[in-house]
Every structure is written in structure tokens, then in C-alpha cells.
Amino acid sequence: MRQIQFFDTTLRDGEQTPGVNFNTKEKVQLALQLEKWGIDTIEAGFPIASEGDFAAVQAIATAVSTMTVAGLARCQIKDIDRAYEALKQAVSPQIHVFLATSEVHRRYKLAMTKEEVIRAIKEHVTYARTLFDKVQFSPEDATRTEKDFLLEAVQTAIDAGATIINIPDTVGYSNPTAYGELFAYLIANTKSKEPIMFSSHCHDDLGMATANALAAIENGATRVEGTINGIGERAGNTALEEVALALHVRQDFYDCTTNIQLGETKRTSDLVARLSGIAVPKNKAIVGGNAYAHESGIHQDGVLKNPETYEIITPQLVGVQTNSLPLGKLSGRHAFIEKMNQLGYQFDSEETNALFKRFKELADKKKQVTEQDLLALAADQGRTQTEGVELEAVQLQYVSNGHQGAVVSITKDHQSYVASAIGAGSIQAIYNSIDQIFEQQPRLLNYEITALTSGEDAQAEVHVAIECTETNRQISGIGVDFDVLQASAKAYVQASAALKNRGENK
């Protein structure tokens, strides 16, 4: 059977989702979980984009032990050099060089002729190969590029030393028939003295990203690129968990194998959802809350007689377990640390002490601490420590004319800040108070409340997304607490601190 490699770009293309902003610690945690899931190559970021991106790529390069770590670079020498500096300590480094090739991009974005594009590809891929053994080239907007010119661009990259050719459906324009035929055409008509890996990269603008990726595999691609939960620009990317399960369940058709550890699928999805602030829809394939639920009486009857009547995937296959996590108020530090390690988290001594203290406080309030509780606890702790702020207290009171008043205090750099404000409701009053403390006026774009578990002792998880009024940059925040108002305040403080730390909305 053919071996299909999985290339994850959750930390690069996925982070381009409006409102998604992973910090370095979160990126390392996600990278370690993706490695545990079985990802072959992780695109850790765009090193020249910012100091933060560079630091994250560098941190991931030294943290993982089996994955290839890739950095994105334009066809510019400075981009390639920056990627090399970030990746030179990686066990297996790779560079991903790209340049648009379609007529609309050449004319309106690049202002380059076909000849200039070909010269740029040759020059920069050649240079990249002097620094990297693994060089990937992507002709951006490949599916809207003239077929003969696309072949010329790809052959130029191969002749210059590219070992991997990625064919991106950048704007989700293609369909399975056309995309599959494009791979077959390029594979049949390119020439190389060494094996060339062909890879797919699809966006979901027309809802065909997963189907297109599978069509590429059918027609010779040996690598698929995408993100967890399909997050990414506009409508998102190929959802890697969907491709992984399709290749497994329909192995009779695809005749392929992968390194994906399917039992880690749900855990990986949950971690990305929590840290990105992008909740998984209930009806999402593979990892959605209703993916293994049966409402129809006919379906229920069939499943009770034999699950195979309506289930082609067992919940256990992707790590959806029915048993609860046996951790509670009597659990010790060692058991707690072991469980956090299993969940993909590694903390230093100071971080462990703080997190274990919060776990004990949680265990005193709950009958049973679930895996979902622990994941939320770790995510909440990571963001709070990174931004250097902590919510101290929230006090509410009724004001005349139906308004609510709020007094909020937070700690930042060991100093306490207090502000009060009114609002049409309690949430608005709290958020107005927080805006006073941070001296900024962002727009609130999204506010969502989710119960982490069932029952009266469930914690509330609040996701907010705010937007800088000057730059239109979106930032997300997450708050977890038994009290919805407290969780709401935590989420808004987290997002506001991140916005302030980036020097925006002054």
C-alpha cells in the first residue's frame, strides 16, 4: 500500500482564521499533540512575518523529536534566510517556498510577467536547496493557472532542486474531477532524476476541500496538507481528521496507509478548538458532538441490534470514550502530572504548582474532574500566564433605569487595577469596566457560552472575539469558571490583554 504523509498547517494557515491567535506556549503544546497524533510534517509558521512567529517556529523546531518542521517563505532571499535561522536546530527541517502563478495574481498582485515568475522560482528554489535538503515549492493559486504555464513553473522548481511539489487550490475553486486530473497531468509530464513528492493543499470555499484532497490521492499525490477541524482562511482548509478516517474506513478503495494514530483524533480536535476559540459544530464529521448520536427510532433500533447498521466509525476509534477520568479531590500531584503529560502538556515546576493548586480548588467543587475540565484548566492557565494579567474580582449591582453596574479588579505585573462602569446588562457593564482598565475600546464580535460537561456542577467556558477599531485585527479569549459572569470576565480580560500587549487600539 502507498504511504500517505500528513502535513499540518494549523499553526500557520489555521492561525490566519480571523480571531485566532496562538501564543508560543500554545503552539508548542499543539505541536507536541500533533506529533502524538502522527503528523509527518508540521508547518510551524511564517518566520519572517513577526518576531513572535520566528520564536514559535524556533521553539517547535527544538521541542519535537520525530516530525519534520517546516517554515513558510516567499520567493525572497531574506525570507529563506529567516526560515533557515528558525529551523536550523530541527531534527528534520524543511522550507516551503511559494510564488503565485495564476494570471490574475501575476497581473494584479505581483505585477510580474511569466518570464519574471519563472526566473524568480529558479533563483529562490536553487538558493533554498543550498540550505535545506527538503525544499517544497507551491505555485500559489495553481488551480486557476494556465495548465501549460503551471507545468513549466513546476518543472522549473524541480530542476532547481525542489523535492516536494504542492499544488494549492488557494481559493477553493476546483472540484474533485478537475483537481484529480491536474495531479495526474503534472505527475505524468514532469521529469526528475530523484523521486518527487506531490502534495495537495485545498481550501473549502465551495465545500469540496476534503473531496479534492482525496481526489489528489487517487491520482498520485502522496501527501495531504490541511488543518485540524478545517480551520483557516475564509471557509477554511481540508480537515485532516476527515481525510485520515476516510483513508482508514475506505482502505478497500484507497489502498493507502498513514502514520496517524486515530485514537488521538478527538483529543487533538478538542485541543485545537479550545485554544483557537473556534468551536466544533455539532454536526461536524468525525469529531462533532452528534457524530455518534442516533435520534431516529429506526436508527436506534438498528444500532442496539448491531452498531454496524448505522455506524461506520466506532466512537472509540477516534478516542471518544464513555468512561470518566478518575481524578478527584483525593488525587495526588504525581497522578495529576502524569495525566497532564498524557494530554500533551508539559510544565515547569512553577507552572505545575500553580496548575495543581487550581486543580485542587476545582476538585473541591466538583464530584469528578473530567478530561474536558483539565484541558480547559490548562488552556486557561497558559493564556493567563502568557499575557501576565489575572482577574481578581467582579462585583455587580443593580442601577436605576434597568441598568447594571460592575466593579472589576485585575492584577497586572503585581499591581492592582480597579474600574467601574454601567451597562444595559451585567456582561456589558463588566466589559465596559475592563475597557476602562486597558484604556481601549475594541468591538465585541462574538460571545459564546459552552458547558464543558453535563450536570449541575459543569463549568462554563466562554469564548469571546474582539476587534481592534484601528487595524481591524481580531483577537480571541477564553474563560472557564463555574460562574458564567466570572468566565465571561476572564475571557474578555484575556483578549483585551492580548490586544494591549500587541500595541493596538491605543
C-alpha positions in Angstrom: 0.0 0.0 0.0 1.1 3.6 -0.7 2.2 5.6 2.4 0.4 8.9 2.6 2.1 11.7 4.5 0.1 14.2 6.6 1.3 17.9 6.5 -0.4 20.0 9.2 -0.7 23.8 8.8 -3.0 24.5 11.8 -0.3 26.8 13.3 0.2 28.7 10.0 -2.8 28.7 7.7 -5.1 27.8 10.6 -3.9 30.8 12.6 -5.0 33.0 9.7 -8.6 32.4 10.8 -10.0 35.7 11.9 -9.8 35.9 15.7 -7.3 33.0 16.2 -4.1 33.9 17.9 -1.9 31.1 19.4 0.9 32.2 21.7 4.2 30.4 21.6 3.5 28.1 24.6 0.2 27.0 23.0 1.9 26.4 19.6 4.4 24.1 21.3 1.6 22.3 23.1 -0.3 21.9 19.9 2.8 20.7 18.0 3.5 18.0 20.6 -0.1 16.8 20.4 0.1 16.8 16.6 3.3 14.7 16.8 1.5 12.3 19.1 -1.4 12.1 16.5 1.1 11.1 13.9 1.7 14.1 11.7 4.7 13.7 9.4 5.4 17.4 8.8 4.2 20.5 10.7 4.2 23.9 9.1 5.1 25.8 12.3 4.7 29.3 10.9 6.0 32.1 8.7 9.3 33.0 10.4 9.8 36.4 8.7 6.2 37.6 9.5 7.0 38.7 13.0 9.3 38.1 16.0 6.6 36.0 17.6 6.3 33.8 14.6 10.0 33.3 14.4 10.2 32.5 18.1 7.4 30.0 17.8 8.9 28.2 14.8 12.3 28.0 16.6 10.6 26.7 19.8 8.8 24.0 17.9 11.9 23.0 16.0 13.6 22.1 19.2 10.6 20.7 21.0 9.5 17.9 18.7 11.5 14.8 18.1 10.1 12.9 15.1 8.2 15.4 13.0 9.6 17.4 10.1 9.3 21.1 10.9 8.6 23.4 8.0 8.7 27.2 7.7 7.0 29.3 5.0 8.9 31.7 2.8 8.1 33.9 -0.1 10.4 33.8 -3.1 12.7 36.3 -1.4 16.3 35.7 -0.1 15.5 37.3 3.3 12.5 35.0 3.8 14.6 31.9 3.1 17.4 33.1 5.4 15.0 33.8 8.2 13.4 30.4 7.8 16.8 28.8 8.0 17.7 30.6 11.2 14.5 29.5 12.8 14.8 25.8 11.7 18.5 25.1 11.8 18.2 23.2 15.1 15.3 21.0 14.0 15.9 17.2 13.7 14.3 17.4 10.3 13.9 20.9 8.8 12.0 21.8 5.7 11.3 25.0 3.8 8.1 25.8 2.0 8.7 28.4 -0.8 5.8 29.8 -2.7 5.0 32.2 -5.5 1.7 32.9 -7.3 1.4 31.7 -10.9 -2.1 32.4 -12.0 -2.8 35.2 -14.5 -4.9 37.3 -12.0 -2.2 37.1 -9.4 0.6 37.8 -11.9 -1.2 40.9 -13.2 -2.8 42.5 -10.1 -0.7 41.3 -7.1 2.8 40.6 -8.4 2.9 42.8 -11.5 5.2 40.2 -13.0 5.4 38.6 -16.4 5.5 34.8 -16.9 9.3 35.1 -17.6 9.9 37.0 -14.4 7.9 34.4 -12.4 10.0 31.6 -13.9 13.3 33.4 -13.1 12.2 34.0 -9.5 11.2 30.4 -9.0 14.6 29.2 -10.4 16.6 31.7 -8.4 15.0 31.1 -5.0 14.4 27.4 -5.1 18.0 27.0 -6.1 19.1 29.1 -3.1 16.8 27.3 -0.7 18.3 24.0 -1.7 21.7 25.2 -0.6 20.3 25.5 2.9 17.7 22.7 3.1 17.6 19.1 1.9 13.8 19.2 1.9 12.5 22.0 -0.3 8.8 22.4 -1.1 7.6 24.7 -3.8 4.0 25.9 -4.1 2.6 27.7 -7.2 0.0 29.7 -5.4 -3.4 29.7 -7.0 -2.3 26.7 -9.1 -5.9 25.6 -10.0 -6.5 29.0 -11.8 -3.2 28.9 -13.6 -2.9 28.1 -17.3 -2.1 24.4 -17.5 1.0 24.7 -19.7 2.5 27.5 -17.6 1.8 25.6 -14.4 3.7 22.7 -15.8 6.6 25.0 -16.7 6.6 26.5 -13.2 6.6 23.1 -11.5 9.3 21.7 -13.8 11.4 24.8 -13.1 11.2 24.2 -9.4 12.1 20.5 -9.8 15.1 21.4 -12.0 16.2 23.9 -9.3 16.1 21.3 -6.6 12.6 21.1 -5.2 11.9 17.7 -3.6 8.2 18.4 -2.9 5.6 20.0 -5.2 2.5 21.3 -3.6 -0.5 22.1 -5.8 -2.7 24.6 -3.8 -6.3 25.2 -4.6 -5.8 28.6 -2.9 -9.3 30.0 -3.3 -11.3 26.7 -3.2 -12.1 27.0 -6.9 -11.5 23.4 -8.1 -13.6 20.3 -7.9 -12.6 16.6 -7.4 -12.6 15.7 -11.1 -10.6 18.7 -12.2 -8.2 18.6 -9.3 -7.5 14.9 -9.6 -6.9 15.3 -13.4 -4.4 18.2 -12.6 -2.3 15.9 -10.4 -2.4 13.1 -13.0 -1.3 15.6 -15.7 1.6 17.1 -13.7 2.9 13.7 -12.4 2.8 12.3 -15.9 4.6 15.2 -17.6 7.3 16.3 -15.1 10.7 14.8 -15.2 13.2 14.3 -12.4 16.2 12.2 -11.6 15.1 11.8 -7.9 11.6 11.0 -6.6 9.3 14.0 -6.3 6.5 14.0 -3.7 3.3 15.7 -4.9 1.1 17.3 -2.2 -2.4 18.7 -2.1 -3.5 21.9 -0.3 -7.2 22.7 -0.6 -9.5 25.4 0.7 -13.2 24.9 1.4 -14.8 27.9 -0.3 -17.1 25.6 -2.3 -17.3 22.9 0.4 -15.1 20.4 -1.5 -11.7 20.6 0.3 -11.8 17.1 1.7 -13.1 15.6 -1.5 -10.5 17.4 -3.6 -7.7 16.2 -1.3 -8.9 12.6 -1.7 -9.1 13.0 -5.4 -5.5 14.1 -5.4 -4.5 11.0 -3.5 -6.5 8.9 -6.0 -4.4 10.5 -8.8 -0.9 10.0 -7.4 -0.5 12.6 -4.5 1.4 11.1 -1.6 0.9 13.9 0.8 -2.1 15.9 2.0 -2.0 19.3 3.6 -4.7 20.7 5.9 -5.6 21.7 9.4 -7.3 20.2 12.4 -11.1 20.9 12.4 -10.6 22.5 8.9 -9.8 26.0 10.4 -8.1 28.5 8.1 -8.6 31.5 5.7 -12.2 32.3 4.8 -14.1 28.9 4.8 -11.1 27.0 6.0 -8.8 24.2 4.8 -9.0 20.5 4.3 -9.9 18.9 7.6 -7.1 16.4 8.2 -9.2 14.3 10.6 -11.7 13.7 7.8 -9.0 12.5 5.3 -7.4 10.3 7.9 -10.7 8.5 8.7 -11.7 8.3 5.0 -8.4 6.5 4.2 -8.8 4.2 7.1 -12.5 3.3 6.7 -12.3 3.0 2.9 -8.9 1.3 2.8 -10.5 -1.1 0.4 -10.9 1.7 -2.1 -7.8 4.0 -1.5 -5.3 1.2 -0.6 -3.2 3.6 1.4 -1.7 3.7 4.9 -0.7 6.6 7.2 1.1 7.2 10.4 -2.0 8.8 12.0 -2.9 7.4 15.5 -6.6 7.5 15.2 -7.2 7.2 18.9 -5.8 10.7 19.4 -8.1 12.3 17.0 -10.8 13.7 19.3 -8.2 14.8 21.8 -6.3 16.7 19.1 -9.5 18.3 17.8 -10.6 19.4 21.3 -7.3 21.0 22.0 -7.3 23.0 18.8 -10.9 24.0 19.3 -10.2 25.2 22.8 -7.0 27.1 22.1 -8.3 28.6 18.8 -11.7 29.6 20.3 -13.4 28.1 17.2 -16.0 25.6 18.5 -16.6 22.4 16.5 -20.1 22.3 15.1 -22.3 19.6 16.5 -22.8 18.1 13.0 -19.1 18.1 12.1 -17.9 14.9 10.6 -15.6 12.7 12.8 -15.3 15.0 15.8 -18.7 16.7 16.1 -20.9 16.3 19.2 -23.6 14.5 17.1 -21.2 12.4 15.0 -22.1 9.2 17.0 -25.6 10.2 18.2 -28.7 8.5 16.9 -32.1 10.3 17.2 -34.3 8.3 14.8 -36.2 5.4 16.3 -35.3 3.2 13.3 -31.6 4.1 13.7 -31.7 3.5 17.4 -33.3 0.1 16.9 -30.6 -0.8 14.4 -27.7 0.3 16.5 -29.0 -1.6 19.5 -29.2 -4.8 17.5 -25.8 -4.2 15.7 -23.9 -0.8 15.7 -22.7 -1.6 12.2 -26.2 -0.9 10.9 -25.6 2.9 11.2 -22.0 3.4 12.4 -19.1 3.1 10.0 -16.8 4.6 12.7 -16.9 3.5 16.3 -16.6 6.3 18.8 -13.6 4.6 20.4 -11.7 4.5 17.1 -11.2 8.3 17.3 -10.8 8.5 21.1 -14.4 9.3 22.1 -14.6 7.5 25.4 -17.7 6.9 27.6 -15.8 6.5 30.8 -14.9 9.4 33.1 -11.4 10.4 34.2 -10.8 9.0 37.7 -9.3 12.2 39.2 -10.8 14.0 42.2 -10.0 15.9 45.3 -8.0 13.0 46.8 -5.8 12.6 43.7 -2.1 13.3 44.3 0.3 15.5 42.5 2.0 12.6 40.7 -1.2 11.3 39.2 -2.2 14.8 38.1 1.2 15.4 36.4 1.0 12.0 34.6 -2.5 12.8 33.3 -1.4 16.2 32.1 1.5 14.6 30.3 -0.9 12.1 28.6 -2.9 15.1 27.4 0.1 16.6 25.8 1.0 19.2 28.3 4.5 19.7 29.9 5.0 22.4 32.5 8.0 23.5 34.6 7.9 23.3 38.4 6.4 26.8 38.9 3.7 26.3 36.3 2.9 22.8 37.7 2.5 24.2 41.2 0.0 26.9 40.0 -1.9 24.5 37.9 -2.1 21.8 40.6 -3.4 24.4 43.1 -6.2 25.3 40.6 -6.9 21.6 40.1 -7.4 21.1 43.8 -9.7 24.1 44.0 -11.7 22.7 41.1 -11.8 19.2 42.7 -13.2 20.6 45.9 -16.2 22.0 43.9 -16.8 19.0 41.5 -17.7 15.4 42.2 -15.5 14.3 39.4 -12.9 16.2 37.3 -13.1 15.2 33.7 -10.6 15.3 30.9 -12.5 18.2 29.4 -12.1 20.1 32.7 -8.4 19.5 32.7 -7.9 20.6 29.1 -9.9 23.8 29.9 -7.9 24.4 33.0 -4.5 24.1 31.2 -5.6 26.3 28.3 -6.9 29.0 30.7 -3.7 28.9 32.8 -1.5 29.1 29.7 -3.2 32.2 28.4 -3.3 33.9 31.8 0.4 33.4 32.4 1.4 34.5 28.9 -0.5 37.8 29.0 0.6 38.5 32.6 -2.8 39.5 33.9 -5.3 37.9 36.2 -8.9 38.7 37.1 -9.1 39.4 40.8 -12.8 40.1 41.4 -16.1 41.1 39.8 -18.8 42.8 41.8 -22.3 43.6 40.3 -25.1 45.8 41.5 -28.5 47.0 40.1 -28.6 50.6 38.9 -31.7 52.6 38.1 -33.5 52.6 34.8 -32.8 48.9 34.3 -29.0 49.3 34.1 -26.4 47.1 35.8 -23.3 48.4 37.4 -20.0 46.5 37.7 -16.7 46.9 39.6 -13.8 44.9 38.2 -10.3 44.5 39.6 -7.4 42.8 37.9 -3.7 42.2 38.7 -1.1 43.1 36.1 2.6 42.9 36.9 1.8 42.6 40.6 -0.2 45.8 40.6 -3.9 46.0 41.1 -6.2 48.0 38.8 -9.9 48.8 39.6 -12.6 50.3 37.4 -16.4 50.6 37.5 -19.0 51.2 34.8 -22.6 50.6 33.9 -24.3 48.8 31.0 -27.6 47.6 29.7 -26.8 44.2 31.2 -24.3 42.6 33.5 -22.0 41.5 30.7 -21.9 44.9 29.1 -21.2 46.5 32.5 -18.3 44.1 33.2 -16.8 44.6 29.7 -17.1 48.4 29.9 -15.2 48.3 33.2 -12.4 46.1 31.7 -12.2 48.6 28.7 -11.5 51.4 31.2 -8.7 49.4 32.8 -7.0 48.7 29.5 -7.8 52.1 28.1 -9.1 50.8 24.8 -12.4 50.4 23.0 -12.4 47.2 20.9 -15.5 45.9 19.2 -17.1 42.7 20.6 -17.6 40.5 17.6 -18.6 37.2 19.2 -19.6 35.8 22.6 -20.3 32.1 23.2 -21.0 30.1 26.3 -20.5 26.3 26.4 -21.0 23.8 29.2 -17.8 21.7 29.4 -19.6 18.7 30.9 -23.2 17.8 31.8 -24.7 18.1 35.2 -25.2 20.9 37.8 -21.5 21.0 38.6 -20.5 21.7 35.0 -18.0 24.5 34.3 -18.9 27.3 31.8 -16.5 28.0 29.0 -16.9 31.4 27.4 -15.3 32.3 24.1 -15.1 36.0 23.0 -13.7 37.6 19.9 -12.8 41.3 19.8 -11.6 43.5 17.0 -9.2 46.5 17.2 -11.1 49.5 15.9 -8.0 50.9 14.1 -6.4 47.8 12.5 -9.4 45.5 12.3 -7.2 42.8 13.8 -9.3 40.2 15.6 -8.2 38.6 19.0 -9.9 35.8 20.9 -10.1 35.0 24.6 -11.3 32.0 26.6 -12.6 32.0 30.2 -13.5 29.0 32.3 -15.4 29.1 35.6 -18.4 27.7 37.5 -19.9 31.2 37.3 -20.9 32.3 33.8 -20.2 36.0 34.7 -16.8 35.2 36.1 -15.9 33.1 33.0 -17.2 35.9 30.8 -14.9 38.4 32.5 -11.9 36.1 32.3 -12.4 35.6 28.6 -12.6 39.4 27.9 -9.6 40.2 30.1 -7.6 37.6 28.3 -8.5 39.0 24.9 -8.1 42.6 26.0 -4.6 41.9 27.4 -3.5 40.3 24.2 -4.7 43.3 22.2 -3.0 45.7 24.6 0.3 43.7 24.5 0.4 43.9 20.8 0.3 47.7 21.0 -3.0 48.0 19.2 -6.2 50.1 19.9 -4.3 52.7 21.9 
